[in-house]
Amino acid sequence: DAGITQSPRYKITETGRQVTLMCHQTWSHSYMFWYRQDLGHGLRLIYYSAAADITDKGEVPDGYVVSRSKTENFPLTLESATRSQTSVYFCASRNQGAYEQYFGPGTRLTVT
Amino acid sequence: EDQVTQSPEALRLQEGESSSLNCSYTVSGLRGLFWYRQDPGKGPEFLFTLYSAGEEKEKERLKATLTKKESFLHITAPKPEDSATYLCAVQARNQGGKLIFGQGTELSVKP
């Protein structure tokens, strides 16, 4: 049971570059979420999706783009990376009718 | 505004020394309160969901309780392997399943 995976696990990129973080889950969960975790701010929601082709903004969506063409995948794209987007990014999922979310292992992104 | 506050920020215990972590919350209609454990370099691991005041859940040395304003995570006779950051989160009704997290309590248990 692979569960929820993220790739890459570590990424270094330069300011202004586009970068995509991948999230894949094998549970067929309806909901998927992207969070960032920073010291002093805790976990903050970036975007979430209730189903394929349905996405909505979270607390800190600026500078990020998401898509969800398939239930199992939920990529997060930084269109033009900035240093303030240096963070650890977590993907999570939950099933319809359940409320607990299950998290992936995270991607540590550094923007230089 | 929905908000979650955890205390203390850090807690150091000796092995076997029981204690409690606090999670205070304000939310417009609580759907659920969640406890997670996070080890360094890893994603949060789900522990418990509490839905209504008076509810309790237990798992090994951990026991979570809920009132209308706060939740406690009681740790009985902790071991070094219980060392981690413990996160509390709430979900409000009609919020699309979004979780609001507290800052976490970093627990260190020394042998």
HADDOCK unambig.tbl for C-alpha pairs under 7 A between the chains (distance, minus, plus):
assign (segid A and resid 41 and name CA) (segid B and resid 103 and name CA) 6.72 0.50 0.50
assign (segid A and resid 42 and name CA) (segid B and resid 101 and name CA) 6.89 0.50 0.50
assign (segid A and resid 42 and name CA) (segid B and resid 102 and name CA) 6.67 0.50 0.50
assign (segid A and resid 42 and name CA) (segid B and resid 103 and name CA) 4.85 0.50 0.50
assign (segid A and resid 43 and name CA) (segid B and resid 101 and name CA) 6.07 0.50 0.50
assign (segid A and resid 90 and name CA) (segid B and resid 43 and name CA) 6.91 0.50 0.50
assign (segid A and resid 99 and name CA) (segid B and resid 97 and name CA) 6.88 0.50 0.50
assign (segid A and resid 100 and name CA) (segid B and resid 49 and name CA) 6.92 0.50 0.50
assign (segid A and resid 102 and name CA) (segid B and resid 46 and name CA) 6.59 0.50 0.50
assign (segid A and resid 103 and name CA) (segid B and resid 43 and name CA) 5.67 0.50 0.50
assign (segid A and resid 103 and name CA) (segid B and resid 44 and name CA) 5.96 0.50 0.50
assign (segid A and resid 103 and name CA) (segid B and resid 45 and name CA) 6.88 0.50 0.50
assign (segid A and resid 104 and name CA) (segid B and resid 43 and name CA) 5.65 0.50 0.50
assign (segid A and resid 105 and name CA) (segid B and resid 42 and name CA) 5.18 0.50 0.50
assign (segid A and resid 105 and name CA) (segid B and resid 43 and name CA) 4.55 0.50 0.50
assign (segid A and resid 106 and name CA) (segid B and resid 42 and name CA) 6.67 0.50 0.50
assign (segid A and resid 106 and name CA) (segid B and resid 43 and name CA) 5.91 0.50 0.50
